[in-house]
Amino acid sequence: MNWPQVVYQYTVGGIFFLVTLGLCLRLGAADLKNSSDKKAVIYLIVGFLGYLTMHVVWIVLASPHR
């Protein structure tokens, strides 16, 4: 995997993620005033960023040293 693929994957995936999360919040499926809903939203965001970080580190470690 190269950098354009990672950028594309996480840009398109991030847009879908944010749109879906926004719809959940706007339509009342999740309420940030509720502590368990707030915690779930934080876990989702941290998980998305965690996978992004993991993939970037993995690519950097797997790339040939020049």
Secondary structure as a PSIPRED ss2 file (coil, helix, strand):
# PSIPRED VFORMAT (PSIPRED V4.0)

   1 M C   1.000  0.000  0.000
   2 N C   1.000  0.000  0.000
   3 W H   0.000  1.000  0.000
   4 P H   0.000  1.000  0.000
   5 Q H   0.000  1.000  0.000
   6 V H   0.000  1.000  0.000
   7 V H   0.000  1.000  0.000
   8 Y H   0.000  1.000  0.000
   9 Q H   0.000  1.000  0.000
  10 Y H   0.000  1.000  0.000
  11 T H   0.000  1.000  0.000
  12 V H   0.000  1.000  0.000
  13 G H   0.000  1.000  0.000
  14 G H   0.000  1.000  0.000
  15 I H   0.000  1.000  0.000
  16 F H   0.000  1.000  0.000
  17 F H   0.000  1.000  0.000
  18 L H   0.000  1.000  0.000
  19 V H   0.000  1.000  0.000
  20 T H   0.000  1.000  0.000
  21 L H   0.000  1.000  0.000
  22 G H   0.000  1.000  0.000
  23 L H   0.000  1.000  0.000
  24 C H   0.000  1.000  0.000
  25 L H   0.000  1.000  0.000
  26 R H   0.000  1.000  0.000
  27 L H   0.000  1.000  0.000
  28 G C   1.000  0.000  0.000
  29 A C   1.000  0.000  0.000
  30 A C   1.000  0.000  0.000
  31 D C   1.000  0.000  0.000
  32 L C   1.000  0.000  0.000
  33 K C   1.000  0.000  0.000
  34 N C   1.000  0.000  0.000
  35 S H   0.000  1.000  0.000
  36 S H   0.000  1.000  0.000
  37 D H   0.000  1.000  0.000
  38 K H   0.000  1.000  0.000
  39 K H   0.000  1.000  0.000
  40 A H   0.000  1.000  0.000
  41 V H   0.000  1.000  0.000
  42 I H   0.000  1.000  0.000
  43 Y H   0.000  1.000  0.000
  44 L H   0.000  1.000  0.000
  45 I H   0.000  1.000  0.000
  46 V H   0.000  1.000  0.000
  47 G H   0.000  1.000  0.000
  48 F H   0.000  1.000  0.000
  49 L H   0.000  1.000  0.000
  50 G H   0.000  1.000  0.000
  51 Y H   0.000  1.000  0.000
  52 L H   0.000  1.000  0.000
  53 T H   0.000  1.000  0.000
  54 M H   0.000  1.000  0.000
  55 H H   0.000  1.000  0.000
  56 V H   0.000  1.000  0.000
  57 V H   0.000  1.000  0.000
  58 W H   0.000  1.000  0.000
  59 I H   0.000  1.000  0.000
  60 V H   0.000  1.000  0.000
  61 L H   0.000  1.000  0.000
  62 A H   0.000  1.000  0.000
  63 S C   1.000  0.000  0.000
  64 P C   1.000  0.000  0.000
  65 H C   1.000  0.000  0.000
  66 R C   1.000  0.000  0.000
